[in-house]
Amino acid sequence: MIPDVETPEYFLDAFPRERFPQYVWTERPADLPAAAWTTETTHRDGQQGGLPLTTEQSLRIYDILCAFTGTSGAIRQAEFFVYHPADRAALQGALERWGAGAPIEPTTWIRAAAKDVALIKALGVRETGMLASASDYHTFHKFKPGGRRQAAETYLDAVRMAVDSGIRPRLHLEDATRASLDFIRPFVEAVQAICAPSGLRPKFRVCDTMGLGLPYDDVALPRSVPRMIRALREMGLAAEDLEFHPHNDTHLVVANCLAAVRAGCSVVNGTSLGKGERSGNAPLEGVLLHLSGMGYYSDDAPDFTALNELAALYAEMGEALPPKYPLYGRDAHRTRAGVHADGLNKFWWMYAPFDVPRLLGRPLEVSLTKDSGLAGLTFLIKQHLGLELPKDDPGVGALHEWVAAQFDAGRQTSIEWEEIEAHVREHIRQDALV
């Protein structure tokens, strides 16, 4: 016999009304960093992935991300290309904003090559990312005659040049999830040795370039993301000196980010709303939702409503989010099922993962189909007109007949409020509309 209870159990410690869902640890991960945050690569990897950014658009994105971040420290750095005048102009504009108090520090992205370091020496950045391909897929085929040692020597020459210029190097270990620790370990040690006399602490970005990493401890290196992070931590690297940069080729991008943080990596690099090369970068809004759930940003949270402006900007640029993109897609919080609409009418938490309107600034929505029933109509009327009408209201019944007739005649597309509003006003008694 199932026992009855007097009051519902909503598990409010896990699903609080005022915040994103929280992690209720049965045992807190031993390697979880004291602080965790993100860095942005929209102006580099987003652009490389197809975003057609002008200088003005780049700076508008930077401004939106600063508004999103506020004083929370959720996004701390953004990296820029420097190879074209428009990119350098965007970088300079961001540096001016940062100098005036903007919360996101602009950095650069270059290849770990001496000629690229020469490009950034006079740009005014304190830190640069440096592409250092780590796997034999790269070291044996990017260089002539090729091999690990030649690749490492090329990278290390560039590191020396950056350090001599007073620029902190951030080494991007490209394709790390297909790379041997027999290359990574001595390379990291060599970079540390170059930096030690200067006092500059190098950073290392673990790149899951092809999205092949796995978020599990019980698989072998190099695919195990947590094992790779722990191997670098065991070399003495601090959590804040490690970044994780994954791609979403095999659908594991957020899971791998969280695995990296749980294993002792403080920083996740990606793009807000997931723009990037091929199937995209880590969507930082999704990562930060989970970091919030882990207990980070409980006192000073980023403003997730600000990213609606970024979604609108991408639509203006012809790069609109897919309609069902999580959190910010047009249909992300839209139901077409009558049972869901009925649940929203009775107790909207039933079909909402959290307080979507307040935390994201987006409405819970219903589109009418042949399966939406009377509940879909009453939900839309309440949402748009503020009227709570029973299902047996004659006007609601007449509207339902009109909707049913549309689909009985062969209609396949859903009916949105904009189309049905005039019919609502025609069928709902006028005294109720006043």
C-alpha positions, 0 to 999 in steps of 0.5 A: 500500500502506498502511504498517503501524505497530507502535503505534497513533497516538492523537494524544494532543496533541489528545486527552489522556487527562486533559483535554478535547480540545486545539486543536493550532494550525497557526497561533495566531490573531493576535487570541486574547486572553491571557485568556478567561472567561464571565459568567452570565445564568441569573437574567435571560435564563434566567428571562426564557426560562421558568425559574420561579425563586424566591429560594431556587432563584436562590441555589441556582443561584448556589451551584452555579455558584460551586462549578463555577467555584471559583478558576478564574475561568471564570465571573466575573459573574452578572446579576440582574433587579431588577424584583420583590422576589424578584429583589432578594432573590436579588441581595442574597443573592448580594451577601452571598455575594460579599462573603464570598468567593464567586467570582462577582460579582453585577451587575444588568440594566436597560434603559438608561433613567433610571427603571431606573438609579434602581432600582439606585442603592442596591443595592450593585452595582459594575456594571450591564448596560444594554439599548441596542437598536442595530439600526434594527429596534429604534431606529425602532420602540421609540421615538416618533417613533423613530430612532437619535438619539432612542434614543441620547439616551435611552441616554446619559442613563441612562449619565450617571446610572449613572456619576454613581452610581459604577456601571460601565455595561455597554452591551448592544448589542441586535441588533448582528448586524442593526445598522449601525456608523454607529450603533454607532461614535458611540454607543460613542464617546459612552459612552466620553466620558461615562465618561472623567472618572470613571475608569470603563471602560465595557463593551460586550456584542455581542448576537446577539439573533436568532441571525443572526450568522455565525462567518466573516470572509468575509461582510459586516457586520453578520452577521460576528461576527469582523468586528464584534468587530474593528471594536470592537477597532479603536476602542481597546476592550480584549478584556476590555471586550467581551462576546459574547451570542448566542442559538441560533436558527440552531444556531450559538451555540457556533461564534459564541462561539468566533469572537468569542473568536478575533477578540479578545473575552475574555468570553462571556455565556450560561447554564450548560446553555443555558437562555434565551429561545426556543432558548436562550443560549450553553451556557457549559459547551460554550464553556468546554470549548472554551476549555479546549481552546484552552489556557485553564484548563490550571492551574486548571480549573472542576469540570465535575462540579458541573453535574450538580447543576444538571441535577438541580435543573432536573429538580426544577423541571420544566425537565429537559434534553432527554435528548440534550442534549450533555454533561449530557443523560440519554442524552448518553453512552448508546449503543444500537448493538451495534457501539458497545457492542462497541467500549466493551468492547474499548477504551472510548476508541473511543467516548468523546470524552474521559474522560467519567466523570472529567471530567463525573462521568457514566457511559458507558451502554448501553441494549439494543435489538434491535440491541445484540447480546451486546456490550451485555449484557456491557458492562452486566454489567461496568459494574454487577457488575464481571464480565467475561464472554465472549460465549459464556458460557451465561448471557449467551446465555440473557439474549440470547435473553430480550432478543431475545424481547422485541423479536420480540414487538413491543417498541419501547422500549429495555431499561435495566439496572433492568429486566434486573438481576433476569434477569441475576442469574437467568441468570449463574452464582451463583459469578460473582456472589459 
